[in-house]
């Protein structure tokens, strides 16, 4: 197996070597898969020195099962990310590798949108990313720009449109996942709450029952209304939040106090209950 190249200069890998590394990642992952596997995904996320690797098997019914992969996979992704750097574009911050039996694969690289972090990167990771892989201001997304290195690392879920009604034009959830997603939304720590309840904007004749709370899992922030409208009306959260919840295996992580305080700062700076 190729060894990781810790001293490789950013942007030093040609396309042939990049493809060799991509194929090697697939070979290493396949060797770790159990007999009878059909489909698996591996997502690698990196910002500065903050790194995450999430691997899972996908059952025919859509259920995701966490998968352990060799540490070599992280080392290969590290080398690939550095080697794919381009001065006029930077490099990618997340890569989603999909494998299907018997031997097909696809890889999607994301260099523009903030990944659905398992744990929010520390503020210094944003500055370190731009120091290590500088890119022109014109192609630096707002979330990565220097002024966004504080609590803005937490993403806020959108619930209502400009008219104040819940956004309903979103992909429907698999019914088998609805309870798991709703429980995740409801179990995540509450960082801000009012004593009253809001009116159901899809059924205003009901008694006010919409929780006026805000939750966070350390990566996303969302109002209690997200879980309410999912439970009561089947209104799915935005697709990126759902994908994030799936990537965590529907398990809410521990959220430490500094991150909760960051979430409150984001909420109070953007909106009031």
HELIX and SHEET records of a PDB file:
HELIX    1   1 UNK A   15  UNK A   32  1                                  18    
HELIX    2   2 UNK A   72  UNK A   83  1                                  12    
HELIX    3   3 UNK A  123  UNK A  132  1                                  10    
HELIX    4   4 UNK A  137  UNK A  139  5                                   3    
HELIX    5   5 UNK A  146  UNK A  148  5                                   3    
HELIX    6   6 UNK A  151  UNK A  153  5                                   3    
HELIX    7   7 UNK A  175  UNK A  187  1                                  13    
HELIX    8   8 UNK A  224  UNK A  233  1                                  10    
HELIX    9   9 UNK A  239  UNK A  247  1                                   9    
HELIX   10  10 UNK A  257  UNK A  270  1                                  14    
SHEET    1   A 5 UNK A  64  UNK A  66  0                                        
SHEET    2   A 5 UNK A  50  UNK A  58 -1                                        
SHEET    3   A 5 UNK A  39  UNK A  47 -1                                        
SHEET    4   A 5 UNK A  94  UNK A 100 -1                                        
SHEET    5   A 5 UNK A 104  UNK A 110 -1                                        
SHEET    1   B 4 UNK A 155  UNK A 156  0                                        
SHEET    2   B 4 UNK A 220  UNK A 223  1                                        
SHEET    3   B 4 UNK A 210  UNK A 216 -1                                        
SHEET    4   B 4 UNK A 189  UNK A 198 -1                                        
END                                                                             
